């Protein structure tokens, strides 16, 4: 799906402004995304294992919104000429019939929050799902590494956080049918020409494999980018000799790249494009 427009979040803007202060010459530095898919992944939602009936309902809902065009319409709000729709969360109340969603709202365009409301593909799907089920929507925002765990502990009903299907996550959740194809992409400084001749993942990886531990690559903690860089047997990733530096979100990683504290960033393709565009616009 070709991006025609990049939605920018106020959170990313605020982060960029606050961290640019005192950066000196680095304020004029920008970043770019190497437009080559490094992995082939599928996103799905993670459902509480004690609620098989919810899994069946969500799978039916995924099929329905893909069939009737609702999914494409939601994606158009972020990748096309549509307008993102704000999603509000009710207050958690055990006396009410609620759908409690675990997310990490720092993964634009899938989930982000520039204020009191939530935006993103997953959040709009969550709102539509809650309406379909006749439940009140509650969104619990947390660190990405806690999303599946919270569902596994029955603190939330479903994880909706740009989750790549991964075998070890199935210890905590039941994955729905996939709803989105994703990949990892590399972010470098705009004046970095080292990857200009690359045409596929193998040619990018050949360069990355030539780097030693003196080279640093930034990732978001707990995401596929971290597994890709450090190596992961279940995914079949060999990893690299580079030092992997973890961040709470992708925006912090890209900002550290622009401040020249790390050499590269590897994160999911859609957030890579959105974060890079947002931060570059502020420089």
C-alpha contacts under 8 A as a table, 3 or more apart, distances in Angstrom:
res1	aa1	res2	aa2	distance
1	X	79	X	7.93
2	X	79	X	7.31
3	X	6	X	6.97
3	X	79	X	4.84
3	X	80	X	6.56
4	X	79	X	5.84
4	X	80	X	5.28
4	X	81	X	7.38
5	X	78	X	7.11
5	X	79	X	5.61
5	X	80	X	5.75
5	X	81	X	6.94
6	X	78	X	6.73
6	X	79	X	6.58
6	X	273	X	7.44
6	X	274	X	5.74
6	X	277	X	7.27
7	X	78	X	5.99
7	X	79	X	7.89
7	X	109	X	7.14
7	X	274	X	6.57
8	X	12	X	7.26
8	X	13	X	7.71
8	X	274	X	6.45
8	X	275	X	7.66
8	X	277	X	7.60
8	X	278	X	5.46
9	X	12	X	5.35
9	X	13	X	6.50
9	X	108	X	7.54
9	X	112	X	7.26
9	X	113	X	7.44
9	X	114	X	5.76
9	X	278	X	7.38
10	X	13	X	4.91
10	X	14	X	6.06
10	X	114	X	4.80
10	X	115	X	7.88
11	X	14	X	5.16
11	X	15	X	6.13
11	X	113	X	6.95
11	X	114	X	4.91
11	X	115	X	7.93
12	X	15	X	5.07
12	X	16	X	6.10
12	X	251	X	6.62
12	X	275	X	6.98
12	X	278	X	6.44
12	X	279	X	6.88
13	X	16	X	5.14
13	X	17	X	6.19
13	X	278	X	6.40
13	X	279	X	6.55
13	X	282	X	6.97
14	X	17	X	5.20
14	X	18	X	6.10
15	X	18	X	5.29
15	X	19	X	6.10
15	X	251	X	7.63
15	X	252	X	7.94
16	X	19	X	5.36
16	X	20	X	5.99
16	X	255	X	7.04
16	X	279	X	5.69
16	X	282	X	6.80
17	X	20	X	5.29
17	X	21	X	6.89
17	X	282	X	6.95
18	X	21	X	5.92
19	X	22	X	7.89
19	X	23	X	7.72
19	X	255	X	7.46
20	X	23	X	5.44
20	X	27	X	6.16
21	X	24	X	7.86
23	X	26	X	5.46
23	X	27	X	5.96
23	X	259	X	6.91
24	X	27	X	6.00
25	X	28	X	6.09
25	X	29	X	7.56
26	X	29	X	5.12
26	X	258	X	6.51
26	X	259	X	5.74
26	X	260	X	7.80
27	X	258	X	7.98
27	X	283	X	5.75
28	X	283	X	5.79
29	X	189	X	7.34
29	X	190	X	7.50
29	X	258	X	6.04
29	X	283	X	7.31
30	X	189	X	6.04
30	X	190	X	5.56
30	X	258	X	6.45
30	X	279	X	7.98
30	X	280	X	5.44
30	X	283	X	7.23
31	X	187	X	6.73
31	X	188	X	5.64
31	X	189	X	4.25
31	X	190	X	4.58
31	X	254	X	7.86
31	X	258	X	6.88
31	X	276	X	6.31
31	X	280	X	6.79
32	X	187	X	5.66
32	X	188	X	5.64
32	X	189	X	6.03
32	X	190	X	5.13
32	X	276	X	6.70
33	X	185	X	6.98
33	X	186	X	5.91
33	X	187	X	4.46
33	X	188	X	6.50
33	X	272	X	6.90
33	X	273	X	6.70
33	X	276	X	7.46
34	X	185	X	6.56
34	X	186	X	5.47
34	X	187	X	6.10
34	X	188	X	7.45
34	X	195	X	7.52
35	X	185	X	7.01
35	X	186	X	7.89
36	X	185	X	6.43
36	X	186	X	7.88
36	X	199	X	7.29
36	X	200	X	6.07
36	X	201	X	6.33
37	X	40	X	7.36
37	X	183	X	5.60
37	X	184	X	5.98
37	X	185	X	5.71
37	X	200	X	7.52
37	X	201	X	6.30
37	X	269	X	7.69
38	X	183	X	6.29
38	X	184	X	5.28
38	X	185	X	5.87
38	X	186	X	7.97
38	X	200	X	7.93
38	X	201	X	4.94
39	X	182	X	7.89
39	X	183	X	4.83
39	X	184	X	5.50
39	X	201	X	7.87
40	X	181	X	7.33
40	X	182	X	6.27
40	X	183	X	5.12
40	X	184	X	7.82
41	X	164	X	6.29
41	X	165	X	7.47
41	X	181	X	5.77
41	X	182	X	5.00
41	X	183	X	5.60
42	X	164	X	5.51
42	X	165	X	6.09
42	X	178	X	5.84
42	X	179	X	7.28
42	X	180	X	5.74
42	X	181	X	4.60
42	X	182	X	5.80
43	X	162	X	5.91
43	X	163	X	5.12
43	X	164	X	4.45
43	X	165	X	6.00
43	X	178	X	5.45
43	X	179	X	6.01
43	X	180	X	5.13
43	X	181	X	6.25
43	X	182	X	6.89
44	X	160	X	7.80
44	X	162	X	7.28
44	X	163	X	5.78
44	X	164	X	6.36
44	X	165	X	6.20
44	X	175	X	6.09
44	X	176	X	5.59
44	X	177	X	6.17
44	X	178	X	4.48
44	X	179	X	5.84
44	X	180	X	7.25
45	X	158	X	6.81
45	X	159	X	5.62
45	X	160	X	5.24
45	X	161	X	7.53
45	X	162	X	7.87
45	X	163	X	6.53
45	X	175	X	5.70
45	X	176	X	5.43
45	X	177	X	7.85
45	X	178	X	7.65
46	X	148	X	6.95
46	X	151	X	7.69
46	X	158	X	5.46
46	X	159	X	4.77
46	X	160	X	6.85
46	X	163	X	7.72
46	X	173	X	5.09
46	X	174	X	5.42
46	X	175	X	4.62
46	X	176	X	6.38
47	X	51	X	7.28
47	X	54	X	7.31
47	X	55	X	6.10
47	X	151	X	6.96
47	X	157	X	6.14
47	X	158	X	4.43
47	X	159	X	6.39
47	X	173	X	5.28
47	X	174	X	5.04
47	X	175	X	6.20
47	X	176	X	7.17
48	X	51	X	5.55
48	X	52	X	7.74
48	X	151	X	5.42
48	X	152	X	6.03
48	X	154	X	6.48
48	X	156	X	7.47
48	X	157	X	5.38
48	X	158	X	6.01
48	X	172	X	7.59
48	X	173	X	5.44
48	X	174	X	6.47
49	X	52	X	6.44
49	X	152	X	7.10
49	X	172	X	7.36
49	X	173	X	5.63
49	X	174	X	5.69
51	X	54	X	5.35
51	X	55	X	6.72
52	X	55	X	5.02
52	X	56	X	6.43
53	X	56	X	5.18
53	X	57	X	6.29
54	X	57	X	4.96
54	X	58	X	6.06
55	X	58	X	5.20
55	X	59	X	6.15
55	X	174	X	7.49
55	X	175	X	7.96
55	X	176	X	6.37
56	X	59	X	5.22
56	X	60	X	6.22
57	X	60	X	5.17
57	X	61	X	6.13
58	X	61	X	4.86
58	X	62	X	6.12
58	X	129	X	7.51
58	X	176	X	7.05
59	X	62	X	5.13
59	X	63	X	6.33
59	X	176	X	5.88
59	X	177	X	5.97
60	X	63	X	5.20
60	X	64	X	6.15
61	X	64	X	4.93
61	X	65	X	6.21
61	X	129	X	7.08
62	X	65	X	5.43
62	X	66	X	6.21
62	X	177	X	7.64
62	X	179	X	6.91
63	X	66	X	5.29
63	X	67	X	6.09
64	X	67	X	5.08
64	X	68	X	6.07
65	X	68	X	5.26
65	X	69	X	5.89
65	X	70	X	4.78
65	X	71	X	5.21
66	X	69	X	5.53
66	X	70	X	6.39
66	X	71	X	5.31
66	X	72	X	7.14
67	X	70	X	7.84
68	X	71	X	7.95
69	X	72	X	5.29
69	X	73	X	6.21
70	X	73	X	4.99
70	X	74	X	6.22
71	X	74	X	5.17
71	X	75	X	6.24
71	X	125	X	7.81
72	X	75	X	5.07
72	X	76	X	6.10
73	X	76	X	5.04
73	X	77	X	6.70
73	X	82	X	7.95
74	X	77	X	5.31
74	X	78	X	7.36
74	X	84	X	8.00
74	X	121	X	6.23
74	X	124	X	7.00
74	X	125	X	7.75
75	X	78	X	5.47
75	X	79	X	5.88
75	X	80	X	7.37
75	X	121	X	6.28
76	X	79	X	4.98
76	X	80	X	4.34
76	X	81	X	6.30
76	X	82	X	5.38
76	X	83	X	7.98
77	X	80	X	5.97
77	X	81	X	6.48
77	X	82	X	4.00
77	X	83	X	4.75
77	X	84	X	4.85
77	X	85	X	7.66
78	X	81	X	7.69
78	X	82	X	6.87
78	X	83	X	7.23
78	X	84	X	6.39
78	X	109	X	6.53
78	X	120	X	7.53
78	X	121	X	7.49
79	X	82	X	7.96
84	X	119	X	6.70
84	X	120	X	7.16
85	X	119	X	6.40
85	X	120	X	7.93
85	X	124	X	7.06
86	X	117	X	5.76
86	X	118	X	5.73
86	X	119	X	5.30
86	X	124	X	7.88
87	X	117	X	5.58
87	X	118	X	4.93
87	X	119	X	6.03
87	X	123	X	6.58
87	X	124	X	6.56
87	X	127	X	6.72
88	X	116	X	7.58
88	X	117	X	5.07
88	X	118	X	6.17
88	X	137	X	7.92
89	X	117	X	7.44
89	X	118	X	7.91
89	X	137	X	5.82
89	X	138	X	4.76
89	X	139	X	5.36
90	X	136	X	6.87
90	X	137	X	5.98
90	X	138	X	4.97
90	X	139	X	7.49
91	X	138	X	6.35
92	X	98	X	7.80
92	X	100	X	7.83
92	X	138	X	6.19
93	X	96	X	5.67
93	X	98	X	7.74
94	X	97	X	7.57
94	X	98	X	7.91
96	X	136	X	7.77
97	X	135	X	5.53
97	X	136	X	6.36
98	X	130	X	7.98
98	X	135	X	4.91
98	X	136	X	4.48
98	X	137	X	5.80
98	X	138	X	6.65
99	X	130	X	6.20
99	X	135	X	5.83
99	X	136	X	5.98
99	X	137	X	5.08
99	X	138	X	6.01
99	X	156	X	7.99
99	X	157	X	6.38
99	X	158	X	7.92
100	X	137	X	6.29
100	X	138	X	4.73
100	X	139	X	5.92
100	X	140	X	7.06
100	X	156	X	5.00
100	X	157	X	5.20
100	X	158	X	6.67
101	X	126	X	7.58
101	X	137	X	7.54
101	X	138	X	6.10
101	X	139	X	4.84
101	X	140	X	5.92
101	X	156	X	5.82
101	X	157	X	6.05
101	X	158	X	5.11
101	X	159	X	5.72
101	X	160	X	6.51
102	X	139	X	6.18
102	X	140	X	4.93
102	X	141	X	6.25
102	X	142	X	7.23
102	X	147	X	5.53
102	X	148	X	7.80
102	X	150	X	7.17
102	X	151	X	7.22
102	X	156	X	5.99
102	X	157	X	7.65
102	X	158	X	6.17
102	X	159	X	4.66
102	X	160	X	6.16
102	X	161	X	7.36
103	X	111	X	7.50
103	X	139	X	7.12
103	X	140	X	6.18
103	X	141	X	5.14
103	X	142	X	6.22
103	X	143	X	7.96
103	X	144	X	7.08
103	X	147	X	6.01
103	X	159	X	6.06
103	X	160	X	5.48
103	X	161	X	4.80
104	X	107	X	6.85
104	X	111	X	6.93
104	X	112	X	7.71
104	X	141	X	5.33
104	X	142	X	5.22
104	X	143	X	5.69
104	X	144	X	5.16
104	X	147	X	7.20
104	X	161	X	5.89
105	X	108	X	7.58
105	X	111	X	4.71
105	X	112	X	4.07
105	X	113	X	5.96
105	X	118	X	7.63
105	X	141	X	6.14
105	X	142	X	7.62
105	X	161	X	7.73
106	X	111	X	6.32
106	X	112	X	5.01
106	X	113	X	7.44
106	X	249	X	6.11
106	X	250	X	7.67
107	X	110	X	5.74
107	X	111	X	5.26
107	X	112	X	5.91
107	X	161	X	7.71
107	X	162	X	7.57
107	X	249	X	7.45
107	X	250	X	7.50
107	X	271	X	5.98
108	X	111	X	5.28
108	X	112	X	5.36
108	X	120	X	6.55
108	X	270	X	7.48
108	X	271	X	5.25
108	X	274	X	6.58
108	X	275	X	7.47
109	X	112	X	6.93
109	X	119	X	7.76
109	X	120	X	5.03
109	X	121	X	6.39
109	X	270	X	6.75
109	X	271	X	6.20
109	X	274	X	7.05
110	X	119	X	7.62
110	X	120	X	4.31
110	X	121	X	4.57
110	X	122	X	5.19
110	X	123	X	7.12
110	X	161	X	7.05
110	X	162	X	6.27
110	X	271	X	7.98
111	X	118	X	6.92
111	X	119	X	5.69
111	X	120	X	4.31
111	X	121	X	6.60
111	X	122	X	6.06
111	X	123	X	6.02
111	X	161	X	6.82
111	X	162	X	7.95
112	X	118	X	5.91
112	X	119	X	5.44
112	X	120	X	6.15
113	X	116	X	6.86
113	X	117	X	5.97
113	X	118	X	4.63
113	X	119	X	6.00
114	X	117	X	7.21
114	X	118	X	7.42
115	X	118	X	7.56
118	X	123	X	6.62
119	X	123	X	5.88
119	X	124	X	6.98
120	X	123	X	5.17
120	X	124	X	6.19
121	X	124	X	5.37
121	X	125	X	6.26
122	X	125	X	5.03
122	X	126	X	6.02
122	X	160	X	6.03
122	X	161	X	6.80
122	X	162	X	7.31
123	X	126	X	4.87
123	X	127	X	6.27
123	X	160	X	7.68
124	X	127	X	5.13
124	X	128	X	6.29
125	X	128	X	5.10
125	X	129	X	5.99
126	X	129	X	5.01
126	X	130	X	6.11
126	X	137	X	7.58
126	X	160	X	7.61
127	X	130	X	5.24
127	X	131	X	6.27
127	X	137	X	6.54
128	X	131	X	5.13
128	X	132	X	6.14
129	X	132	X	4.99
129	X	133	X	6.19
130	X	133	X	5.11
130	X	134	X	5.99
130	X	135	X	5.03
130	X	136	X	6.21
130	X	137	X	5.72
131	X	134	X	4.97
131	X	135	X	6.13
131	X	136	X	7.46
132	X	135	X	7.78
140	X	156	X	7.89
142	X	146	X	6.54
142	X	147	X	6.74
143	X	146	X	5.49
143	X	147	X	6.84
143	X	248	X	7.32
144	X	147	X	5.39
144	X	161	X	7.67
144	X	221	X	7.36
144	X	222	X	6.53
144	X	223	X	7.73
145	X	148	X	7.23
145	X	149	X	7.61
145	X	221	X	7.01
145	X	222	X	5.23
145	X	223	X	7.98
146	X	149	X	5.13
146	X	150	X	5.94
147	X	150	X	5.45
147	X	151	X	6.75
147	X	159	X	6.09
147	X	161	X	7.63
148	X	151	X	5.23
148	X	152	X	6.15
148	X	159	X	6.19
148	X	169	X	6.88
148	X	172	X	5.96
148	X	173	X	6.44
149	X	152	X	4.88
149	X	153	X	6.13
149	X	172	X	6.00
150	X	153	X	5.14
150	X	154	X	6.39
150	X	155	X	5.26
150	X	156	X	5.91
151	X	154	X	4.97
151	X	155	X	5.69
151	X	156	X	4.73
151	X	157	X	5.86
151	X	158	X	6.08
151	X	159	X	6.58
151	X	172	X	6.81
151	X	173	X	6.66
152	X	155	X	7.60
152	X	171	X	7.81
152	X	172	X	4.27
152	X	173	X	5.85
153	X	156	X	7.72
153	X	172	X	7.80
154	X	157	X	6.57
156	X	159	X	7.50
159	X	163	X	7.91
160	X	163	X	6.92
164	X	224	X	7.21
165	X	169	X	7.56
165	X	175	X	7.01
165	X	178	X	7.98
166	X	169	X	5.52
166	X	170	X	6.99
166	X	234	X	7.50
166	X	235	X	7.34
167	X	170	X	5.36
167	X	171	X	7.68
167	X	234	X	6.76
168	X	171	X	5.71
168	X	234	X	7.75
169	X	172	X	5.72
169	X	173	X	6.45
170	X	173	X	4.92
170	X	174	X	5.84
170	X	175	X	7.10
178	X	181	X	7.85
182	X	268	X	6.96
182	X	269	X	6.88
183	X	268	X	5.65
183	X	269	X	5.74
184	X	224	X	7.61
184	X	225	X	6.44
184	X	266	X	6.44
184	X	267	X	5.34
184	X	268	X	4.35
184	X	269	X	5.42
185	X	266	X	5.56
185	X	267	X	5.79
185	X	268	X	5.96
185	X	269	X	5.24
185	X	272	X	7.05
186	X	264	X	6.95
186	X	265	X	5.84
186	X	266	X	4.64
186	X	267	X	6.93
187	X	254	X	7.76
187	X	264	X	5.82
187	X	265	X	5.00
187	X	266	X	6.15
187	X	272	X	7.21
188	X	192	X	6.44
188	X	257	X	7.54
188	X	263	X	7.09
188	X	264	X	5.22
188	X	265	X	6.76
189	X	192	X	5.37
189	X	257	X	7.29
189	X	258	X	6.87
189	X	264	X	7.82
190	X	193	X	7.98
192	X	195	X	7.51
193	X	196	X	5.26
194	X	197	X	7.55
195	X	198	X	5.36
195	X	204	X	6.63
195	X	207	X	7.82
198	X	201	X	7.90
198	X	203	X	5.33
198	X	204	X	5.93
199	X	203	X	6.56
199	X	204	X	7.89
200	X	203	X	5.57
200	X	204	X	6.64
201	X	204	X	5.16
201	X	205	X	6.03
202	X	205	X	5.05
202	X	206	X	6.05
203	X	206	X	5.09
203	X	207	X	6.72
204	X	207	X	5.44
204	X	208	X	6.42
205	X	208	X	4.85
205	X	209	X	5.82
206	X	209	X	5.15
206	X	210	X	6.48
207	X	210	X	5.23
207	X	211	X	7.10
208	X	211	X	5.52
208	X	240	X	7.07
208	X	242	X	7.93
209	X	212	X	7.85
209	X	240	X	5.89
209	X	241	X	7.00
211	X	214	X	7.69
211	X	215	X	6.29
211	X	240	X	7.89
211	X	241	X	6.61
211	X	242	X	6.01
212	X	215	X	5.93
212	X	241	X	5.15
212	X	242	X	5.05
212	X	243	X	7.81
213	X	216	X	7.04
213	X	241	X	5.52
213	X	242	X	4.24
213	X	243	X	4.98
214	X	242	X	6.71
214	X	243	X	6.92
215	X	242	X	5.25
215	X	243	X	6.16
215	X	262	X	7.36
215	X	263	X	6.27
216	X	242	X	5.70
216	X	243	X	4.76
216	X	244	X	5.92
216	X	245	X	6.66
216	X	262	X	4.97
216	X	263	X	5.32
216	X	264	X	6.64
217	X	229	X	7.87
217	X	242	X	6.71
217	X	243	X	6.26
217	X	244	X	5.09
217	X	245	X	5.96
217	X	262	X	6.03
217	X	263	X	5.82
217	X	264	X	4.64
217	X	265	X	5.29
217	X	266	X	7.07
218	X	244	X	6.00
218	X	245	X	4.76
218	X	246	X	5.91
218	X	247	X	7.06
218	X	253	X	5.41
218	X	254	X	7.71
218	X	257	X	7.82
218	X	262	X	6.71
218	X	263	X	7.88
218	X	264	X	6.12
218	X	265	X	4.46
218	X	266	X	6.38
219	X	223	X	7.64
219	X	225	X	5.67
219	X	226	X	5.46
219	X	244	X	7.10
219	X	245	X	6.24
219	X	246	X	5.12
219	X	247	X	6.10
219	X	249	X	7.93
219	X	250	X	6.73
219	X	253	X	6.49
219	X	265	X	5.95
219	X	266	X	5.63
219	X	267	X	6.14
220	X	223	X	5.86
220	X	225	X	6.83
220	X	226	X	6.59
220	X	246	X	5.57
220	X	247	X	4.87
220	X	248	X	5.80
220	X	249	X	5.07
220	X	250	X	5.44
220	X	253	X	7.32
220	X	267	X	6.97
221	X	226	X	6.35
221	X	246	X	5.10
221	X	247	X	5.58
221	X	248	X	5.94
221	X	249	X	7.29
222	X	226	X	6.34
222	X	227	X	7.67
223	X	226	X	5.50
223	X	227	X	6.75
223	X	267	X	7.97
224	X	227	X	4.98
224	X	228	X	5.90
224	X	267	X	7.62
224	X	268	X	7.82
225	X	228	X	5.02
225	X	229	X	6.23
225	X	266	X	5.60
225	X	267	X	5.12
225	X	268	X	7.03
226	X	229	X	5.29
226	X	230	X	5.98
226	X	231	X	7.99
226	X	244	X	7.34
226	X	246	X	7.38
227	X	230	X	5.26
227	X	231	X	5.29
227	X	232	X	5.34
227	X	235	X	7.98
227	X	237	X	7.19
227	X	239	X	7.50
228	X	231	X	5.37
228	X	232	X	6.68
228	X	237	X	5.52
228	X	238	X	7.46
228	X	239	X	5.74
229	X	237	X	7.84
229	X	238	X	7.98
229	X	239	X	4.63
229	X	240	X	5.60
229	X	242	X	7.89
229	X	244	X	6.58
230	X	238	X	7.57
230	X	239	X	4.54
230	X	240	X	6.21
230	X	244	X	6.64
231	X	236	X	7.71
231	X	237	X	4.81
231	X	238	X	4.60
231	X	239	X	3.62
231	X	240	X	7.11
232	X	235	X	5.51
232	X	236	X	5.96
232	X	237	X	4.95
232	X	238	X	6.56
232	X	239	X	7.16
233	X	236	X	4.83
233	X	237	X	6.17
233	X	238	X	7.47
234	X	237	X	7.84
246	X	253	X	7.86
247	X	250	X	6.89
247	X	252	X	6.39
247	X	253	X	5.99
248	X	252	X	7.17
249	X	252	X	5.78
249	X	253	X	6.87
250	X	253	X	5.05
250	X	254	X	6.26
250	X	267	X	6.91
250	X	271	X	7.61
250	X	272	X	7.62
250	X	275	X	7.28
251	X	254	X	5.23
251	X	255	X	6.11
251	X	275	X	5.97
252	X	255	X	5.10
252	X	256	X	6.20
253	X	256	X	5.15
253	X	257	X	6.31
253	X	265	X	6.50
254	X	257	X	4.92
254	X	258	X	6.30
254	X	265	X	6.44
254	X	275	X	7.62
254	X	276	X	7.17
255	X	258	X	5.06
255	X	259	X	6.21
255	X	279	X	7.69
256	X	259	X	4.89
256	X	260	X	6.17
256	X	261	X	5.41
256	X	262	X	6.22
257	X	260	X	4.91
257	X	261	X	5.83
257	X	262	X	5.02
257	X	263	X	6.07
257	X	264	X	6.39
257	X	265	X	7.11
258	X	261	X	7.67
259	X	262	X	7.91
260	X	263	X	6.72
262	X	265	X	7.93
266	X	272	X	8.00
267	X	271	X	7.15
267	X	272	X	5.97
268	X	271	X	5.75
268	X	272	X	5.92
269	X	272	X	4.99
269	X	273	X	6.32
270	X	273	X	5.30
270	X	274	X	6.33
271	X	274	X	5.03
271	X	275	X	5.79
272	X	275	X	5.42
272	X	276	X	5.98
273	X	276	X	5.37
273	X	277	X	6.10
274	X	277	X	5.28
274	X	278	X	6.08
275	X	278	X	5.15
275	X	279	X	6.15
276	X	279	X	5.40
276	X	280	X	5.92
277	X	280	X	5.22
277	X	281	X	6.10
278	X	281	X	5.38
278	X	282	X	6.88
279	X	282	X	5.37
279	X	283	X	6.84
280	X	283	X	5.38
